[in-house]
Amino acid sequence: MTDFSNSMLSLAIILSSMFAIVGVMYGLLKYRDATVKLPVDREQLARIPAYGLQQQIQDLQMDLIGSMLMGAMIVSLPFAVSSLKAHITVGQFPWISVTTGLMGLAYCGFKTWKNFSKLTKLRLGHTAEIATANELIGLQALGYQVFHDVQADGFNIDHLVVGKNGVFAIETKGRHKRNKDLLQTNGNSPSSGKKGYQVFYKDGRLNFPSWTETKPIEQAERQAKWVSQWLTKATGTPVTSTPVLVFPGWYVTCQSKPPFPIVNHKQLVGTIPTLRTQTLSQQQVDQIIYQVAQRCMSKGEAGK
């Protein structure tokens, strides 16, 4: 082989590792887009405070990481090419280096798959909580106090709403919409306009198109119970927190009476003012708001 051919082969071997990881990412993205989609359109949500700055910060962070990796690659690439070229020229195949490289590549591919799966779930949860928070703005206009991401004992309350008709611990659950469910439900294309994504409550179970769940119901009840116990102790007066379970982007119905409201995010403003679980005086409301605000500011230490 010529010197030029040896150099090109060495470069191809090195670059193939990069393209392998890119290929894994591309395959995961294509599979995700072909099978599921977010329950709500992120572009249709109202922008949260500093949203534009947050996006710019994230973009610059990725650019910085990319620049560091590019710098490391530019410095090490000539040495790696020279080393591989020397082995190819003398006809000695670097088995140890290749084996180590393949093992490292397999590990990186596995980590990429694991992190991508986690990122997909986090992206889903973030979108669902932002959608719920957007709708809760309407309750603030009605005089309610709304708190987000209240830290508890080893978990968090997604949203806590306080008003004269009670305290409401809102648990938001993001669930992907599966394209196969739409096709099976409608027997049609996604553009048919029919209702393809529906979850209904019946006899203690949440029934989705192709699976059922019970844990979200148990979790919402457990967290509301914790809020009741904490606020009762913190304020010195009995406080009853009502759980509310929200599935943004899903058409929610009930075929039997649920133990507490299970709704779509757009039903929150119409549902919570109608609930009468506890009548609170303005003084009680102020006490509760103070305790929640203190806990939010002191990372969960207030009111213990």
N, C-alpha and C positions, 0 to 999 in steps of 0.2 A: 504494500500500500504506500502511496505517496505521503509526503509530509503533510500536505494539505488535507488529504483524506483522513489521516490519523487525527488531525486537529478537529475536523468536523465531527468525526465519530465520538471523540471525547466530549465535545460540547453537547452533542445530542444526548449522550448518556446522562450528563448532569442536568440538562434542561428537562429531560423526561420525568425526573422526580417531581419537579415543580408542576408540570402538566398533570401528573397523576393526582396530586392533591386538588388541583383546580377541577379536574374531571370528577372527583368525588363530590365536591361542592356543587358542580353543575348538575350532576345526576340527582342529588338530594333536592335541589331547588326545583328541577323539572318534575320530580315525583310528587313533591309537596303541592305544587301548583296544579298538577293533574288530578289530585285526589281530594284536596281540601281547600277551603278558603275561609277567610276571617268572617265572623258573624255579622260585623258591621263594616262599612266603608270608612277607613280612617280619614279619607279626604273630605268626608261629609261632616266630620265632627268639628265643633267650635274649637278654636285654638286656645290652649291653656296659656296662662301668663308665662312670658319668656320662651314660648315654644320655638320661635325662630332662632333665638340665641342658643337654645339647647341643641337644635339641629346643627348649627354652625360649629358648636363645641365638639359634637360627636364626629362631624366630618373632619375637623382639624386633628382630632385624636387619631382617627384612622390614617390620615395623611402622615402624621408623625411616625406612627408605627411602620407604615409602608416605607417611609424614607430611611428609617433605621435598618429595616430588613434589606432594602435595596443597597444601602451602603455596605453592609456586611457581605452581600452577595458579590458586589463589584470588586471588593478587596480580595475575597477568597476564590473567585472564579478563575483568574489566570493560573493560580497555583494548582487548583483542582484539575484544570485542563492539562497543564504540563505533566502532572503526575499520571493521569490516565494515558496521555499520549506516550509517555515513557514506557509504561507497561505494554501498551499495544505494539509499540515499535520493536521491543525485544521479544515479543511473543509470550510474555508471562501474564497470565490472567490473574488479576488480584481477587482471588476467591474470598479472602477474609474481609477485605474492604467492601466487596459487593454484598456478601452475606450480611454484614453489619448494616450496610445502607438499606438493604431490603427489609431487615427487621425494623429499623428506624422508620422507614416509609410506611410499613404496615401499622406501626404504633400511631404515627401521625394521622393516618387515614382513619383509624379507629377513634382517636380523640376528636377528629373533625366531625365524624358521625355523631358522637356523643354530645359534643358542644352544639352542633347544629340542631339536634333534637331538643336540647334544653333551651336554646335560643328561640326555637319555634313556639315552645310552650310559654316562655316569658313574653314574647311578642303578642301572643293570644291574650294572656292575662292582662297585659298593659293596655291593649286596645279595649278590652271589656271594661276595665275599671275607668278608663278615660270616658268611655261612652256613658257609663252610669253617672260619673261626676258631672258631665255636661248636662244631664237631665236634672240633677239635683239642684242646679242653679235656680231652677223654677221654684223650688221649695223655699229658697232664701228670700225670694220676692214675696212669699206668703208669711214671712216672719220666723221661719225655722232657722236654727243654727245647724250648719253642716260641717262635720269634721271628716278628714280622710286619713286612712292609714294610721289608725290609733293603735299604738303598741300595747299589747297585753302581756301575759305571762307565757312567753315562748311562741306566741303567734300574734297576728294583727287583725284588727277589725277594719275591713275595707272602707266602710263609711258608717258614720254614726250621726243620726239626725235627732235633734232635740226640739220639742215643741210643747205646747200646752196640752196636747192630747197624748203625750207620752214620749218615750225614748225608743228609737228604732235602730237595731243593729243590722246593717245591710251587708249581706254576703254576695259578692258578685262572682259568677262562674262563667268563664269563657269556654265555649265549646265550638270547635271547628264545624263548619257545614261541609258535609261530604258530598262530592259531586255524584257519586253512585246512588246516594239516597234520593237526590232530586230526580234522577233519571228513572229510578224504580218507582218513586211515588207518582210521578207525572206520566211516565211512559213517553216522555217528550224531551225536547231540548231545554236547556236552562232559560231560554228566552220565551218560553211558552206563557209566562206570566201567572202560572198557577202557584198555590201555596205548596212548596216542596219541603219546607223545614218547619216541623212542628214538634213540640215537646208537651206531653200532657201528664198531669199528676193523677194517679189512681192507686188507692189502697196502699199508701206509703211508699210508692215507687215513682220515679221519674222515667217516663217512657219516651226515648228518642227513636228516630226512625229505625235504627239498627242496633240499639243497645239500651240497657236500663241502668239506673243508678239509684242509690239510697244514701250514700255518704254525704252529699251536699246538704240534705235535709238534716241529718244528724249533726253535721258541723255547724250549721246555722243555729240550731237549737242550743248546742253546747256553748257557742260563743255568746249568744244572747243571755244565757244563764250566767256566764262569767261577768258580763256587763252589769246585770242586775245585782249580783253579789258585791261587786266592786263599788258601784255607785251607792248602794245601800249603806255600806260601811263608810264610804268617804263622806257622804252627806249627812249621815245620822238619821235619815228618814227612808222608809221603804220605797224602792224604785223598781219598777218592773219593766224590763226591756223586751220589746217585741222583735223577734227575728223576721227578716224579710230576705227572700232568696230571689236573685235577679239573674236572668239569662239574656244578656244583650243580643239583639238581632234574631232571636227565636220567637216564633209564634207560640205563646204559652196558653194552655187551657187546662181545666181541671174536670175530670170525670167523676171525682168524689171530693168531698170537702177536705181541703188541706188543713194542716194544723196551724198554719200561718200563711201570709201572702207569698205566693210564688208568681212572679210577674216578669214581663218584658221591661227593659229599661225605660221605655217610653210610657209605661203605665204608672210610674212612681209618683209623679205629681198629682195624678188623679186618685191614687190609692191611699197614700199615707194620710192626707187630711181627713179621710173618712173613717180611719181606725180610731177606736175609743177604748184602748186598753187601760189607760190610766189618765186621770185628770190632774194636771199639775198647776199649782199656783205660779205666779210670776216669780215669787221668791224661790220656789223649788227649782224652777227652770234656770234661774240665775246661778243657784248653787251647783247644779249639774254642769252647766256650761263652764263654770270656773274650774271644777275638778277635771273635766275633760281637757280644757285648754292647758291646765298645769301639767297634765300627763303628757300631752303632745309636746310641750316645750322642754320637759325634763326627762325625755326618753323613758317614760314608763315608771318613774319613781313616785310621782305624785299620787296621793290618795291611797297608798298601800297601808 
